[in-house]
Amino acid sequence: MKTLHKTLALLALATSSAAFAADFDTLDVNGDGAISKSEASVSEALMSQFKELDTDGNGELSKQEYSKA
């Protein structure tokens, strides 16, 4: 059921023009404490800044990196 809720939230974000305004925890669908490129892909705005925001170059955005968006 938890996966269904997260999937529905992700779909809602994907269809929303305000996806980039989503909070970190909403975008971190799997709850691992980071936003992967896959998770960020629901937002064109976030994807366009992903490389710049990923300051440590690990392919994920930490909460600290995301907060600079």
N, C-alpha and C positions, 0 to 999 in steps of 0.2 A: 504494500500500500504506500509506503514511504517513497518508493521509486516512482510510482504513478503520480504522486503529488509533485515530485521534482520534475518529472517529465512534463506534466501539465504547466508548471511554472516556466520551464524552459520554452515550451511552445508559445506561451503567452508573451514572453520576452521577445521571441523571434518575430512575432507579428506586431510588436509595439515599436513605434518610432522613438519611444523614450527608453529603449533598452539600455543605453549607456548610462542612464540615470539610476539604474538598478543598484541595489546595495551589494557589497562584496559577497555576503553570505548567500544571496539569491543566485548570483552568477557561479559561485563555487558549488556546482550541482552535486558533486560526489563528496563534498564535505572534508576534503583533504587539507584545507587551509591555503590553497592556492588556486588561481584561475588559469587553467590550461588554455592553449590556443583553441582547442575544440570547444571548451566552455565559452570562451570569448567570442567565438564565431557567430553567436546570436546577435552581435552588435557590430555593424559596419564601422561605426564611429570608434569603438574600442579597438577593433582589429587594425584600423588605420594608425593607431597610436601604440599598438602592442609592442613593437620592437623598441621604441623610445622609452616606454614605461618599464620594460624588462631590463632594468639597469645591471643586474648580475648575469644576464644572458643565459639563464637556465631554461628558457622556454615556458616559464610560468610567471604569473604575477602574484607576488605576495600581497598581503593586506597593505603593507607600507607602500609598495610600488603602486598599487591601484589607487591609493589615496591621493596620489599626485596627478591623477587624471582630471 
